[in-house]
Amino acid sequence: MKLFIAALASSMLACGPNARAAQKPTIVLVHGAFEDSQIWGHVSAKLESDGYKVVAVNLPGRPGNPMAPDKVSLDLYRDTVVKALGTTKGPAVVVGHSFGGIVISAVAEQAPKKVKTLVYLAAYLPQDGDSLVSMAQKDADAKIGPHLQIQKEKGIASIEYSARADLFANGGPEELRKAIPDLILDEPLAPLATPVKVTAARFGKVDKVYIHTALDQVISPAFQAQMVTATPVRAEYTLQTGHTPFLTDPDGLAEDIEKAAQ
């Protein structure tokens, strides 16, 4: 009888909180243009405190992963994320913010079996042949266009300094509005204009979730809805924020990512 009780107790412990946490998928976070992986700090901490393993990817061509702009490509972005997926156990939940939506779409096309769910956070949800440039041109309600500065001789794109607070921190506290202009990075130009290749047989079969941002000035709410109509997703959530909910509502964002991961 004692041996039976001991075995039963051991079995119950194996099904306890730690075991359940171990079964949670890894969450891979992919930043967008003009950003790096530091944007995920508060969200990563919340997800980790809730038992998720988190990998925040630094795409090449920014201080955390330096590379000359002319060496950077959309394929390199894709391969950087696929490499990160190689360190995870089982299929991962892959979150892409803004331009990161195009990157994670390319990842799913390349390695669909490594992706449990694609989560598009205020992100471009492309169809085959789309690029950030081509999609942005269709977003009539976005406010970023007049403030996008292209420096072809340097191979970079940048955002007009005086417009950064309104574009990326609208609705945020004044402290954030003052800080964010200095946090926006220059972005290698070539990946922004590169068409992504996706197919129904690979990308099309991967589970997808969209997190909308209701006050967005960069990718308008109307265009977010339009993209989801064109490429249906399993679930949709909406945050009452602008384009950077990881700064203005990190707990709400983490909650929605966790819902998508279930």
SERO-4910 file (N, C-alpha, C, O; in steps of 0.05 Angstrom, whole numbers):
BEGIN
 pado doro    nc1    nc2    nc3   cac1   cac2   cac3    cc1    cc2    cc3    oc1    oc2    oc3
  Met    A     17    -24      0      0      0      0     17     25      0     12     44    -14
  Lys    A     39     25     16     56     49     17     69     54    -10     71     77    -19
  Leu    A     77     32    -24     89     35    -50     68     47    -70     75     63    -87
  Phe    A     43     38    -67     22     48    -85     17     78    -81     15     93   -100
  Ile    A     16     86    -55     12    115    -49     35    132    -59     31    153    -69
  Ala    A     60    121    -55     83    136    -65     82    139    -95     89    161   -105
  Ala    A     74    118   -109     73    120   -138     51    140   -147     55    155   -166
  Leu    A     28    139   -132      7    158   -139     15    186   -135      9    204   -151
  Ala    A     29    191   -112     38    218   -107     58    228   -128     57    251   -137
  Ser    A     75    210   -136     95    217   -157     81    224   -183     89    242   -197
  Ser    A     60    208   -189     45    214   -214     31    241   -213     30    255   -233
  Met    A     20    248   -189      6    273   -186     26    296   -189     20    317   -201
  Leu    A     50    293   -177     70    314   -180     78    318   -209     83    341   -217
  Ala    A     80    296   -224     88    299   -252     67    315   -268     74    326   -289
  Cys    A     43    316   -258     22    330   -272     17    358   -260     -3    371   -267
  Gly    A     34    366   -242     31    391   -228     39    415   -245     44    412   -269
  Pro    A     41    439   -232     46    464   -247     72    463   -263     72    474   -285
  Asn    A     93    452   -251    119    452   -266    117    435   -291    128    443   -312
  Ala    A    103    412   -289    101    396   -313     84    410   -334     90    409   -358
  Arg    A     62    423   -325     46    437   -345     61    460   -358     58    465   -381
  Ala    A     78    474   -342     94    495   -353    113    485   -374    118    498   -394
  Ala    A    124    461   -368    143    449   -387    130    443   -414    143    442   -434
  Gln    A    103    438   -414     89    432   -438     81    457   -454     72    454   -477
  Lys    A     85    480   -443     77    504   -457     97    509   -480    120    503   -478
  Pro    A     87    519   -503    105    523   -525    124    546   -520    117    565   -506
  Thr    A    147    545   -532    165    568   -531    152    591   -548    139    586   -568
  Ile    A    156    615   -539    147    638   -553    170    654   -565    188    663   -550
  Val    A    171    656   -591    193    670   -605    182    697   -613    162    699   -628
  Leu    A    195    719   -605    187    746   -610    204    759   -632    229    759   -629
  Val    A    191    769   -652    206    781   -675    197    810   -678    174    816   -683
  His    A    216    829   -674    209    857   -675    205    866   -704    210    851   -723
  Gly    A    196    890   -707    191    902   -733    213    920   -743    235    920   -731
  Ala    A    207    936   -763    226    955   -773    230    978   -753    212    984   -738
  Phe    A    253    990   -754    260   1013   -737    262   1005   -707    260   1022   -690
  Glu    A    264    979   -701    264    969   -674    286    948   -671    299    940   -690
  Asp    A    291    939   -646    306    916   -640    293    900   -618    271    907   -609
  Ser    A    306    879   -609    293    860   -591    287    872   -563    272    861   -547
  Gln    A    300    895   -557    295    907   -531    266    916   -526    258    919   -504
  Ile    A    251    919   -548    223    927   -545    207    907   -528    187    914   -517
  Trp    A    216    882   -528    200    861   -515    206    858   -485    195    839   -473
  Gly    A    222    874   -473    231    870   -446    209    864   -426    210    844   -413
  His    A    189    882   -424    168    878   -405    150    854   -412    141    839   -394
  Val    A    145    850   -437    128    828   -446    142    801   -441    130    783   -431
  Ser    A    168    800   -447    183    776   -442    182    768   -412    179    745   -405
  Ala    A    186    788   -395    187    783   -366    160    772   -357    159    753   -341
  Lys    A    138    783   -367    111    773   -360    107    745   -370     96    728   -355
  Leu    A    114    739   -395    110    712   -405    127    692   -390    118    670   -384
  Glu    A    152    699   -384    169    681   -369    158    676   -341    160    654   -330
  Ser    A    147    697   -328    136    693   -301    112    675   -302    105    663   -282
  Asp    A     99    673   -325     76    655   -328     84    627   -339     67    611   -345
  Gly    A    110    622   -339    119    595   -345    127    589   -374    132    566   -381
  Tyr    A    128    610   -391    136    606   -418    166    611   -422    178    628   -410
  Lys    A    179    595   -439    205    601   -448    203    621   -471    186    618   -488
  Val    A    219    642   -470    217    664   -490    244    668   -504    265    668   -491
  Val    A    242    670   -530    266    677   -546    260    703   -562    242    703   -578
  Ala    A    275    724   -556    271    750   -570    294    752   -590    317    754   -583
  Val    A    286    753   -616    306    753   -637    314    781   -644    297    799   -646
  Asn    A    340    785   -648    351    810   -658    357    806   -688    375    791   -694
  Leu    A    342    818   -705    347    816   -734    373    831   -741    380    850   -728
  Pro    A    387    821   -761    412    834   -769    408    863   -778    387    871   -789
  Gly    A    429    879   -775    429    907   -785    422    928   -764    414    950   -772
  Arg    A    424    921   -739    418    940   -717    438    935   -695    453    915   -696
  Pro    A    440    953   -675    462    951   -656    465    923   -642    487    915   -637
  Gly    A    443    910   -637    445    884   -623    454    862   -641    461    840   -632
  Asn    A    454    866   -667    463    846   -687    474    862   -711    462    861   -733
  Pro    A    497    875   -708    506    894   -728    514    881   -755    525    859   -756
  Met    A    507    895   -776    514    887   -803    510    910   -822    491    925   -818
  Ala    A    527    913   -842    524    935   -861    497    932   -876    489    909   -883
  Pro    A    483    954   -880    456    952   -893    456    937   -920    437    923   -926
  Asp    A    478    939   -935    478    926   -961    482    895   -959    481    881   -979
  Lys    A    487    886   -935    490    857   -930    464    844   -920    462    820   -917
  Val    A    445    861   -914    420    852   -901    399    846   -922    396    861   -942
  Ser    A    384    824   -918    363    817   -937    339    805   -922    342    797   -898
  Leu    A    317    803   -935    294    789   -923    300    760   -918    291    749   -898
  Asp    A    314    747   -936    322    719   -932    339    716   -907    336    697   -893
  Leu    A    356    735   -902    373    734   -878    356    737   -853    361    723   -833
  Tyr    A    337    755   -854    318    758   -831    304    731   -826    303    722   -804
  Arg    A    294    720   -847    280    694   -845    298    673   -833    290    658   -814
  Asp    A    322    671   -843    340    650   -834    349    654   -805    354    635   -791
  Thr    A    350    679   -797    357    685   -769    336    675   -750    342    664   -729
  Val    A    311    678   -758    289    668   -741    287    637   -742    283    625   -722
  Val    A    291    626   -766    291    597   -768    313    585   -751    309    564   -738
  Lys    A    336    597   -750    358    588   -733    350    589   -704    356    570   -689
  Ala    A    336    610   -696    326    611   -668    306    589   -662    306    578   -640
  Leu    A    290    582   -682    270    561   -678    284    534   -674    273    515   -663
  Gly    A    308    532   -685    324    507   -682    332    502   -653    341    480   -647
  Thr    A    330    522   -636    338    519   -608    314    512   -590    317    508   -566
  Thr    A    290    511   -602    266    507   -586    258    477   -587    264    463   -606
  Lys    A    244    469   -566    233    442   -565    204    442   -575    187    455   -563
  Gly    A    200    429   -597    173    428   -608    166    454   -623    181    473   -622
  Pro    A    144    454   -637    135    478   -652    131    502   -633    121    498   -611
  Ala    A    139    525   -642    138    549   -625    116    568   -635    107    567   -658
  Val    A    107    585   -616     89    607   -623    107    630   -632    125    639   -616
  Val    A    104    640   -656    122    660   -667    106    686   -671     87    687   -686
  Val    A    114    707   -656    100    733   -656    116    752   -673    140    755   -669
  Gly    A    103    766   -691    116    786   -707    102    813   -705     78    814   -708
  His    A    117    834   -699    106    860   -697    111    876   -723    134    876   -733
  Ser    A     91    888   -733     93    907   -756    106    893   -780     95    873   -790
  Phe    A    129    902   -790    143    889   -812    151    860   -804    154    844   -822
  Gly    A    153    855   -778    158    828   -770    138    808   -779    143    784   -780
  Gly    A    114    817   -786     94    799   -797    102    787   -824     96    764   -830
  Ile    A    116    803   -840    126    793   -865    148    773   -860    150    752   -874
  Val    A    165    779   -841    188    761   -834    177    734   -824    186    713   -834
  Ile    A    157    734   -806    148    708   -795    132    693   -816    130    668   -815
  Ser    A    120    707   -835    107    693   -857    127    677   -874    122    655   -882
  Ala    A    150    690   -879    172    677   -894    182    653   -878    190    632   -889
  Val    A    184    656   -852    193    634   -834    174    610   -836    183    588   -839
  Ala    A    148    615   -835    128    594   -837    129    580   -864    125    556   -865
  Glu    A    135    594   -885    137    582   -911    162    564   -912    162    543   -924
  Gln    A    184    573   -899    209    558   -900    208    534   -881    218    512   -888
  Ala    A    196    537   -857    197    516   -837    170    513   -823    168    518   -799
  Pro    A    149    506   -837    122    505   -825    120    486   -801    104    492   -783
  Lys    A    135    465   -801    132    445   -779    144    456   -753    139    444   -732
  Lys    A    160    477   -755    172    488   -730    154    510   -718    161    521   -697
  Val    A    132    516   -731    114    537   -721     87    525   -712     73    512   -728
  Lys    A     80    530   -687     54    522   -677     33    543   -685     12    535   -696
  Thr    A     39    568   -681     20    590   -687     36    615   -695     56    621   -682
  Leu    A     27    629   -715     38    655   -722     19    676   -709     -5    675   -713
  Val    A     31    694   -694     16    716   -682     24    742   -694     47    751   -692
  Tyr    A      6    755   -707     11    781   -721      2    803   -702    -21    807   -697
  Leu    A     22    818   -693     16    840   -674     19    867   -690     41    875   -697
  Ala    A     -4    880   -694     -4    905   -710     15    901   -734     31    919   -740
  Ala    A     12    879   -748     32    870   -767     20    868   -795     -4    865   -799
  Tyr    A     39    868   -814     31    862   -841     27    832   -844     44    816   -837
  Leu    A      4    825   -854     -4    797   -859     -5    794   -889    -25    801   -902
  Pro    A     17    785   -901     19    787   -930      7    764   -946      2    742   -935
  Gln    A      2    769   -971     -4    748   -990     21    746  -1008     39    762  -1007
  Asp    A     21    725  -1024     45    720  -1041     52    744  -1058     35    755  -1072
  Gly    A     78    752  -1057     87    774  -1073     86    801  -1060     95    821  -1071
  Asp    A     74    803  -1036     72    828  -1022     99    835  -1009    115    818  -1003
  Ser    A    104    861  -1006    126    872   -991    116    893   -972     93    902   -975
  Leu    A    133    902   -954    124    924   -937    117    948   -954     97    961   -949
  Val    A    134    954   -974    129    978   -990    102    975  -1005     86    994  -1005
  Ser    A     97    952  -1017     72    949  -1033     48    950  -1015     27    961  -1022
  Met    A     50    939   -991     27    938   -973     22    966   -960     -1    974   -958
  Ala    A     43    979   -953     40   1006   -941     27   1025   -961     12   1043   -953
  Gln    A     32   1022   -986     20   1039  -1007    -10   1035  -1009    -24   1052  -1019
  Lys    A    -20   1012   -999    -49   1007  -1000    -63   1017   -975    -88   1017   -974
  Asp    A    -48   1026   -955    -60   1034   -929    -65   1064   -929    -48   1080   -921
  Ala    A    -89   1071   -939    -95   1100   -943    -97   1115   -917    -94   1139   -917
  Asp    A   -102   1101   -895   -107   1115   -869    -82   1116   -852    -82   1129   -831
  Ala    A    -60   1104   -860    -35   1105   -845    -24   1133   -845    -27   1148   -865
  Lys    A    -11   1141   -824      1   1168   -822     31   1169   -826     43   1191   -825
  Ile    A     43   1146   -830     72   1145   -830     85   1155   -856    107   1165   -857
  Gly    A     70   1151   -878     81   1156   -905     97   1182   -908    120   1181   -917
  Pro    A     85   1205   -902     99   1231   -906    124   1234   -889    141   1251   -894
  His    A    127   1217   -868    150   1220   -850    171   1198   -854    191   1197   -839
  Leu    A    167   1182   -875    187   1161   -881    209   1174   -899    203   1185   -920
  Gln    A    233   1171   -890    256   1184   -904    274   1161   -916    284   1145   -901
  Ile    A    277   1161   -942    293   1141   -956    320   1152   -963    322   1173   -977
  Gln    A    341   1139   -954    369   1148   -960    382   1125   -976    395   1108   -966
  Lys    A    377   1126  -1003    386   1105  -1020    417   1102  -1020    427   1080  -1021
  Glu    A    431   1124  -1018    460   1123  -1018    471   1108   -994    493   1097   -995
  Lys    A    456   1109   -972    465   1094   -947    451   1067   -944    458   1051   -928
  Gly    A    431   1063   -961    416   1038   -960    399   1035   -935    394   1013   -925
  Ile    A    388   1058   -925    372   1057   -901    346   1073   -905    344   1091   -922
  Ala    A    327   1067   -888    303   1083   -885    302   1093   -856    311   1079   -838
  Ser    A    291   1116   -852    289   1128   -825    262   1142   -823    248   1147   -843
  Ile    A    255   1149   -798    230   1163   -792    237   1191   -783    254   1195   -766
  Glu    A    223   1210   -795    227   1238   -787    226   1241   -756    206   1232   -744
  Tyr    A    246   1253   -745    249   1253   -715    224   1266   -702    214   1256   -682
  Ser    A    215   1288   -712    194   1303   -699    167   1289   -700    149   1296   -685
  Ala    A    164   1269   -717    139   1254   -720    138   1228   -704    118   1215   -702
  Arg    A    161   1221   -692    163   1194   -680    144   1190   -656    132   1169   -653
  Ala    A    142   1210   -639    125   1207   -615     96   1203   -623     83   1185   -612
  Asp    A     86   1219   -642     58   1216   -650     53   1190   -664     31   1178   -661
  Leu    A     72   1180   -680     68   1156   -695     70   1131   -677     54   1113   -680
  Phe    A     89   1130   -659     96   1106   -645     87   1106   -615     87   1085   -603
  Ala    A     80   1129   -605     72   1130   -576     47   1145   -572     42   1156   -550
  Asn    A     30   1147   -592      4   1161   -588    -12   1146   -567    -14   1121   -568
  Gly    A    -24   1161   -549    -38   1148   -527    -21   1139   -504    -31   1131   -483
  Gly    A      5   1142   -507     24   1134   -486     29   1157   -467     23   1180   -473
  Pro    A     41   1152   -443     48   1173   -424     69   1192   -435     84   1185   -453
  Glu    A     69   1216   -424     87   1236   -434    117   1228   -432    133   1235   -449
  Glu    A    123   1213   -412    151   1204   -408    159   1186   -432    182   1188   -442
  Leu    A    141   1169   -441    147   1152   -464    149   1169   -489    167   1164   -506
  Arg    A    131   1188   -492    132   1205   -516    158   1220   -519    168   1224   -541
  Lys    A    169   1228   -496    194   1242   -496    218   1223   -502    237   1231   -515
  Ala    A    215   1198   -493    237   1179   -496    238   1166   -524    260   1160   -534
  Ile    A    215   1160   -535    214   1143   -558    228   1153   -583    239   1137   -599
  Pro    A    229   1179   -588    244   1188   -612    273   1179   -614    283   1173   -635
  Asp    A    286   1177   -591    314   1168   -590    317   1138   -591    339   1127   -592
  Leu    A    294   1123   -589    295   1094   -589    290   1083   -617    295   1059   -622
  Ile    A    279   1099   -635    273   1090   -662    299   1088   -678    315   1107   -678
  Leu    A    303   1066   -691    328   1060   -705    325   1064   -736    303   1064   -746
  Asp    A    348   1068   -749    348   1067   -778    345   1038   -787    353   1020   -773
  Glu    A    332   1034   -810    326   1007   -819    339   1001   -846    336   1018   -864
  Pro    A    352    978   -849    362    971   -876    340    971   -896    318    962   -891
  Leu    A    346    982   -919    325    988   -939    315    964   -955    291    960   -959
  Ala    A    334    947   -964    327    926   -983    305    908   -973    287    902   -989
  Pro    A    305    898   -948    284    879   -940    256    891   -942    236    877   -946
  Leu    A    254    918   -939    228    930   -939    214    929   -966    190    930   -968
  Ala    A    230    928   -987    220    927  -1014    220    899  -1027    212    896  -1050
  Thr    A    229    879  -1012    231    852  -1023    204    838  -1020    193    836   -998
  Pro    A    194    827  -1042    169    811  -1041    173    785  -1026    194    773  -1028
  Val    A    153    778  -1010    154    753   -995    141    731  -1012    120    736  -1025
  Lys    A    152    707  -1011    140    685  -1025    126    666  -1005    139    655   -988
  Val    A    100    663  -1008     85    645   -990     66    628  -1007     56    638  -1028
  Thr    A     61    604   -998     43    586  -1013     21    575   -995     24    574   -971
  Ala    A      0    566  -1008    -22    555   -993    -14    528   -980    -25    521   -959
  Ala    A      4    514   -993     12    487   -983     29    488   -958     30    469   -943
  Arg    A     43    511   -953     61    512   -930     51    534   -911     40    528   -890
  Phe    A     56    559   -918     47    582   -901     17    580   -896      7    586   -874
  Gly    A      2    573   -917    -27    573   -915    -38    554   -895    -61    558   -885
  Lys    A    -24    533   -888    -33    513   -869    -25    518   -840    -32    503   -822
  Val    A    -10    539   -835      0    545   -808    -22    562   -794    -33    581   -805
  Asp    A    -27    555   -769    -46    569   -752    -38    598   -749    -15    605   -745
  Lys    A    -58    616   -750    -53    645   -748    -72    659   -729    -96    652   -728
  Val    A    -62    679   -715    -77    696   -697    -69    725   -703    -46    730   -708
  Tyr    A    -88    743   -701    -82    772   -705    -89    788   -680   -111    785   -669
  Ile    A    -70    804   -671    -75    823   -649    -76    851   -661    -56    862   -670
  His    A   -100    863   -661   -104    889   -672    -97    911   -652    -98    907   -627
  Thr    A    -90    934   -662    -84    958   -645   -103    980   -655   -100    991   -676
  Ala    A   -122    987   -638   -145   1003   -646   -138   1032   -651   -153   1046   -664
  Leu    A   -115   1042   -640   -108   1070   -643    -83   1074   -661    -70   1094   -661
  Asp    A    -77   1054   -677    -52   1053   -692    -51   1075   -714    -70   1079   -729
  Gln    A    -28   1089   -715    -22   1109   -735     -4   1099   -757     -1   1112   -778
  Val    A      9   1076   -752     29   1066   -771     17   1045   -790     20   1048   -815
  Ile    A      3   1026   -780    -13   1007   -796    -42   1011   -787    -49   1002   -765
  Ser    A    -58   1024   -803    -84   1033   -793   -102   1010   -785   -100    988   -797
  Pro    A   -120   1014   -766   -139    993   -759   -155    983   -783   -161    959   -785
  Ala    A   -163   1001   -801   -178    993   -825   -162    974   -842   -173    954   -852
  Phe    A   -136    979   -845   -119    962   -862   -114    935   -848   -112    914   -860
  Gln    A   -111    936   -821   -108    911   -806   -132    893   -811   -129    869   -817
  Ala    A   -156    905   -810   -180    889   -815   -181    879   -844   -190    856   -849
  Gln    A   -172    895   -862   -172    887   -891   -154    863   -895   -161    845   -910
  Met    A   -131    863   -882   -112    841   -886   -123    815   -875   -119    794   -886
  Val    A   -137    817   -852   -149    793   -840   -172    782   -857   -176    758   -858
  Thr    A   -186    800   -870   -207    791   -889   -195    776   -912   -206    756   -921
  Ala    A   -172    785   -922   -159    772   -944   -145    746   -937   -144    727   -953
  Thr    A   -135    745   -912   -122    720   -902   -134    714   -875   -123    723   -854
  Pro    A   -155    698   -874   -169    693   -848   -151    680   -827   -132    665   -834
  Val    A   -156    686   -802   -141    676   -780   -159    661   -760   -184    664   -762
  Arg    A   -148    645   -743   -164    630   -723   -177    647   -702   -200    642   -695
  Ala    A   -163    668   -693   -173    684   -672   -163    713   -675   -141    717   -687
  Glu    A   -178    732   -665   -170    760   -665   -174    772   -638   -193    766   -624
  Tyr    A   -155    789   -630   -157    804   -605   -151    833   -611   -137    839   -631
  Thr    A   -161    851   -595   -156    880   -600   -147    894   -574   -159    891   -553
  Leu    A   -125    908   -577   -115    925   -555   -121    954   -561   -120    963   -584
  Gln    A   -129    969   -541   -136    997   -544   -111   1014   -542   -108   1031   -524
  Thr    A    -92   1010   -561    -67   1023   -561    -59   1032   -589    -73   1026   -609
  Gly    A    -37   1047   -590    -25   1053   -616     -7   1030   -625    -12   1007   -617
  His    A     14   1036   -640     30   1016   -654     49   1001   -635     60    980   -644
  Thr    A     53   1010   -611     73    998   -593     61    988   -567     68    999   -546
  Pro    A     43    969   -567     31    959   -543     50    947   -523     45    945   -499
  Phe    A     73    937   -533     94    926   -515    105    948   -496    118    942   -476
  Leu    A    101    973   -503    109    995   -486     85   1007   -471     88   1015   -448
  Thr    A     62   1008   -483     39   1022   -471     19   1003   -457      4   1012   -440
  Asp    A     19    977   -463      2    958   -450     15    931   -450      4    912   -461
  Pro    A     39    928   -438     53    902   -440     38    879   -427     39    857   -437
  Asp    A     24    884   -405      9    862   -392    -14    853   -409    -19    829   -411
  Gly    A    -28    872   -421    -50    864   -439    -40    849   -463    -53    830   -472
  Leu    A    -17    858   -474     -6    844   -497      3    816   -489     -3    797   -504
  Ala    A     16    813   -466     25    786   -458      1    768   -454      2    744   -461
  Glu    A    -21    779   -444    -45    763   -440    -56    753   -467    -64    730   -469
  Asp    A    -56    770   -487    -66    762   -513    -48    742   -526    -57    723   -539
  Ile    A    -22    745   -523     -3    725   -534     -7    698   -521     -6    678   -535
  Glu    A    -12    698   -495    -17    673   -481    -43    660   -490    -45    636   -493
  Lys    A    -63    676   -496    -88    665   -507    -83    652   -534    -93    630   -540
  Ala    A    -67    665   -550    -60    655   -577    -44    629   -575    -46    612   -593
  Ala    A    -29    626   -554    -11    603   -551    -26    578   -542    -15    556   -543
  Gln    A    -50    581   -533    -65    559   -522    -77    541   -543    -90    521   -537
***
